[in-house]
Structure formats: structure tokens, C-alpha cells
Amino acid sequence: MADLLVQDLNMTFTNPQTGAAVEALKNVNFTLKKGELLSVLGPSGCGKTTLLNLIAGFINPTSGGLSLGQSSIKGPGVERGMVFQQGALFEWLSVARNVDFGLRQKGISPEESESLVEKWLDIVGLQGFGDTPTYQLSGGMQQRVALARCLVNDPDLILMDEPLGALDALTREKMQSLVLELWKETGKTIMIITHSVEEALLLGERLFVMAPRPGRLHKEYNLPFAEMGLKQSLREVKQDPQFNDVREEILSMIWDMEEEIMGKV
């Protein structure tokens, strides 16, 4: 496992209709230590998903550098795993065939692959579902499959793009607890993009608030709530006075950004 280093990162897109340059990210710098849990939020258009896609290697920056350990990030790699909002699963395949997809690409033997799939399905609470067609699963169960598919490949860094945004409130809370448990049990480095302030507080021992136009890191928090969520229910954590204070501070911060974007201030 290795640290993620983001140095002087800039990303500019060209509007295909007008030809105008649009600064999506400007001068983004941070280090994510191995084993840390980072959540990132901010108003729409602040570059959250662009930042995640750059780290995943799906796109390359206009300038600046990205590295994981001693290796520069120039494209996708097996050391980085991605969990999308809708899971991006092959719904016509069984649960097991979804989870072992990466293992098959790496040429892992069927025997070892089967053992690893069973292990991770058990960890995410889907034991016995390996032969089930994926399309028959609920949204929450499909996200468990997506987590197992990511983790079975043993990435150093797990990237999550709104992984729980499409779930109902109760399922979302259960999945938030699962993410915390997996973080603690595996020691993986995890970076989560979310639009939910509550979720960012619960799932980030570090939290970045991003500001838009151009996208940049506006404020960083170091928080106790992820660790607290490992020892007590998330509902209890959300009743903590400090949790409410930080939530209100961030909500006001993002509200002011949205007002500025709309030209009301």
C-alpha cells in the first residue's frame, strides 16, 4: 500500500460548442496517506468527479502530477479500484461472475478465484448469492456486489463516486456502516465523493470541501465521526453536538457558494 500524491493539479476542458476554455480544477494539492478515509463534497460543478476520474486514470490532467507510491498515474491500473453510483455491473451475469471479472482478466486460476469470491461475498453479507442473476438483486445488494468486485482485486486505493446516492435511507445507512467496517478491517485507503454533507461527515476521517469556478480545495476537516461510527450506531453519531455544529457550518458554506454561482451575492 502507498500514499497518493496530488501536486499542482490543473484540468481545463474546451467547450465543444463555443471553443471557450473551462477551468475544472486549479492548483489542487494534497497527500492521502495509506489507510486514510477521505470524503469530498461541494456544490455541483466544483470538480469532484473530475478529480476522481483523474486519480482513476480515466482522463489526464492539463498540468500537474498524480502518483501512487513511486508510480505516476498515467491511466487506469489494478492498484486503484472504482465503485460507481450504479455499480456498473453486468446484470445478465451471476453475482459470482461479476465479482470474479477482474480475476479472470488477470488469469487467476478457477480454484483460487472461486475461493476469493466466496470470501468477499461472505464479508459483504452476500454468502449464498453467488449463482443469483445480478438483475434480481435490490439496489443495496447490487452495491455490495460492486464492493466485493472491487475488493477481490486487492487494490491499494478504493475510489467511490456517489456509491450510495441511489439507495433508500435505511439501506444507505446500512451500507455506510459496511464501508466503515471494511475500511477498518482491510486497512485500505478510501476516497469517497458524495453530495450528502451527513455522509461526508460519517465516512471521512478527513473531509475536503471543494469550491467551484475553478474547482479547488476550499477547506479541510479532520473528524472523529468515522471512528465513532465503528463503536456506536450512526444514528447516535448524528446526535453528537459536534456533528451538528460541523454539519451546519458546511451547509452554510456550500449554500453561500451556490448563491454566488447563481449571482445572488
C-alpha positions in Angstrom: 0.0 0.0 0.0 1.2 3.5 -0.8 0.4 7.2 -0.4 -1.5 9.1 -3.1 0.2 12.4 -4.0 -1.6 15.1 -5.9 0.7 18.0 -7.0 -0.3 21.3 -8.6 -3.2 19.6 -10.5 -4.9 21.6 -13.2 -7.7 20.5 -15.6 -9.1 22.6 -18.3 -11.8 21.5 -20.8 -12.8 23.1 -24.0 -16.4 23.8 -24.6 -17.2 21.9 -27.9 -19.9 24.5 -28.9 -18.1 27.8 -28.1 -14.5 26.7 -28.0 -14.1 28.5 -24.7 -11.7 27.1 -22.1 -13.4 25.9 -18.8 -11.2 25.5 -15.8 -12.5 22.4 -14.0 -9.7 22.2 -11.4 -6.9 24.7 -10.4 -3.9 24.1 -8.2 -5.1 21.1 -6.3 -2.5 19.8 -3.9 -2.9 17.1 -1.2 -1.4 13.8 0.1 -3.7 10.9 1.0 -1.8 8.6 3.4 -2.2 4.9 3.1 -5.1 3.7 5.3 -6.8 7.1 5.4 -10.5 7.6 4.7 -11.3 10.8 2.8 -14.6 12.2 1.8 -15.0 15.0 -0.7 -18.1 17.2 -1.2 -19.0 20.6 -2.6 -21.6 22.3 -4.9 -22.4 21.0 -8.4 -19.6 21.9 -10.9 -16.8 22.1 -8.3 -14.8 19.3 -10.0 -15.4 16.4 -7.5 -15.9 13.8 -10.2 -13.3 15.2 -12.4 -10.8 14.9 -9.6 -11.8 11.2 -9.0 -11.6 10.5 -12.7 -8.1 11.9 -12.9 -7.0 9.8 -9.9 -8.6 6.7 -11.5 -6.6 7.5 -14.7 -9.7 7.8 -16.9 -8.5 11.2 -18.1 -5.2 13.0 -17.9 -4.6 16.4 -16.3 -3.8 19.6 -18.3 -0.8 20.0 -15.9 0.4 18.8 -12.6 1.2 15.3 -11.3 -0.5 12.3 -9.7 1.3 9.4 -8.2 0.6 6.4 -6.0 3.7 5.3 -4.2 6.6 5.5 -6.6 4.4 5.2 -9.7 3.0 8.1 -11.7 -0.7 7.8 -12.7 -1.0 7.9 -16.5 -4.1 5.7 -16.9 -6.2 3.0 -15.2 -4.4 0.5 -13.0 -5.2 -2.6 -10.9 -3.8 -0.8 -7.8 -6.8 1.5 -8.0 -10.4 0.1 -7.7 -13.5 2.1 -8.6 -17.1 1.8 -7.2 -19.7 3.8 -9.2 -23.1 5.1 -8.1 -25.0 2.5 -10.0 -22.4 -0.3 -9.6 -21.7 -0.6 -13.4 -22.4 -4.4 -13.1 -23.1 -6.9 -15.8 -26.7 -7.6 -14.9 -27.0 -10.6 -17.2 -24.2 -12.4 -15.3 -24.4 -14.1 -12.0 -23.2 -12.4 -8.8 -20.0 -14.6 -8.8 -19.2 -13.9 -12.4 -19.4 -10.2 -11.7 -17.2 -10.4 -8.7 -14.5 -12.6 -10.4 -14.4 -10.5 -13.6 -11.1 -8.8 -12.7 -9.6 -12.1 -11.5 -10.4 -13.7 -14.9 -8.8 -10.8 -16.7 -5.6 -11.4 -14.6 -5.6 -15.1 -15.3 -6.2 -16.3 -11.8 -6.9 -20.0 -11.6 -10.6 -21.0 -11.3 -9.9 -22.6 -7.9 -8.3 -19.6 -6.4 -10.9 -17.3 -8.0 -13.7 -19.3 -6.5 -12.2 -19.2 -3.1 -11.6 -15.4 -3.2 -15.1 -14.7 -4.5 -16.7 -16.8 -1.7 -14.5 -14.9 0.9 -15.6 -11.5 -0.3 -19.2 -12.3 -0.8 -19.2 -13.5 2.8 -17.5 -10.3 4.0 -20.1 -8.0 2.3 -23.0 -10.1 3.5 -23.9 -12.0 0.3 -22.9 -15.5 1.2 -25.0 -18.0 -0.8 -25.9 -15.5 -3.6 -23.0 -16.4 -6.0 -25.3 -18.1 -8.5 -28.0 -15.5 -8.3 -28.6 -13.4 -11.5 -27.5 -9.9 -10.7 -30.6 -8.3 -12.1 -32.7 -10.0 -9.4 -30.9 -8.2 -6.6 -32.0 -5.0 -4.8 -30.1 -1.8 -5.3 -28.3 -2.2 -1.9 -27.4 -5.8 -2.7 -26.0 -4.7 -6.1 -23.8 -2.2 -4.4 -22.5 -4.9 -2.1 -21.6 -6.9 -5.3 -19.8 -3.8 -6.6 -17.8 -3.5 -3.4 -16.9 -7.2 -3.5 -15.8 -6.9 -7.1 -13.6 -4.0 -6.2 -12.1 -5.5 -3.1 -11.5 -9.0 -4.5 -8.7 -7.5 -6.7 -6.9 -6.2 -3.6 -6.4 -2.5 -4.8 -4.2 -0.2 -2.7 -6.7 2.7 -3.2 -10.5 2.5 -3.5 -12.3 5.3 -5.3 -16.1 5.7 -4.7 -18.2 8.1 -6.9 -21.5 8.6 -5.1 -21.6 4.9 -4.3 -24.7 5.1 -2.1 -26.6 8.0 -3.7 -29.3 5.9 -5.4 -30.2 3.9 -2.3 -33.2 4.4 0.1 -32.4 5.9 3.5 -32.3 2.7 5.5 -30.2 0.8 3.0 -27.9 3.7 2.7 -27.3 3.8 6.4 -26.5 0.1 6.4 -24.1 0.5 3.6 -22.4 3.4 5.3 -21.8 1.1 8.3 -20.4 -1.6 5.9 -18.0 0.9 4.3 -16.7 1.8 7.7 -16.3 -1.8 8.7 -14.4 -2.6 5.5 -12.1 0.4 5.9 -11.2 -0.7 9.4 -10.9 -4.4 8.7 -8.9 -4.1 5.5 -6.8 -1.0 6.2 -7.5 0.2 2.6 -7.1 3.8 1.6 -10.6 5.0 0.5 -11.7 8.2 -1.2 -15.4 8.9 -1.4 -17.2 11.6 -3.5 -20.7 12.5 -2.2 -23.3 15.2 -2.3 -24.5 14.5 1.2 -23.0 16.5 4.0 -24.1 14.0 6.6 -22.5 11.1 4.6 -19.3 13.1 4.1 -19.1 13.6 7.9 -19.8 10.0 8.7 -17.4 8.5 6.1 -14.5 10.8 6.3 -11.8 11.0 8.9 -10.6 13.7 6.6 -13.1 15.8 4.6 -12.4 18.2 1.8 -15.0 20.9 0.9 -14.4 22.0 -2.7 -15.3 25.4 -4.2 -16.2 25.9 -7.9 -15.1 28.0 -10.8 -12.4 26.9 -10.9 -12.6 23.8 -8.8 -10.3 23.9 -5.8 -9.9 22.7 -2.3 -11.6 25.3 -0.1 -11.4 23.8 3.4 -10.2 20.6 5.1 -11.6 19.0 8.2 -10.1 16.2 10.4 -13.0 14.5 12.1 -13.7 11.8 14.8 -17.0 10.6 13.4 -15.8 7.7 11.3 -14.0 6.2 14.3 -17.1 6.8 16.4 -19.2 5.0 13.9 -17.2 1.9 14.4 -18.2 1.8 18.1 -21.8 3.1 18.1 -24.7 3.4 15.7 -24.6 6.1 13.0 -27.8 7.5 14.3 -26.1 8.0 17.7 -23.2 9.7 16.0 -25.5 12.1 14.2 -26.9 13.2 17.5 -23.5 14.3 18.7 -23.4 18.2 19.2 -20.1 18.5 17.4 -21.5 16.6 14.4 -24.4 19.0 14.2 -22.1 22.0 14.6 -19.8 20.9 11.7 -22.8 19.9 9.5 -24.4 23.4 9.9 -21.0 25.1 9.2 -20.5 23.1 6.0 -24.1 23.5 4.9 -23.8 27.3 5.3 -20.5 27.3 3.4 -22.0 25.3 0.4 -25.2 27.4 0.5 -23.1 30.6 0.1 -21.2 29.0 -2.8 -24.4 28.1 -4.5 -25.7 31.7 -4.0 -22.5 33.1 -5.5 -22.8 30.8 -8.5 -26.4 32.0 -9.1 -25.3 35.6 -8.8 -27.3 36.3 -5.7 -24.5 37.7 -3.6 
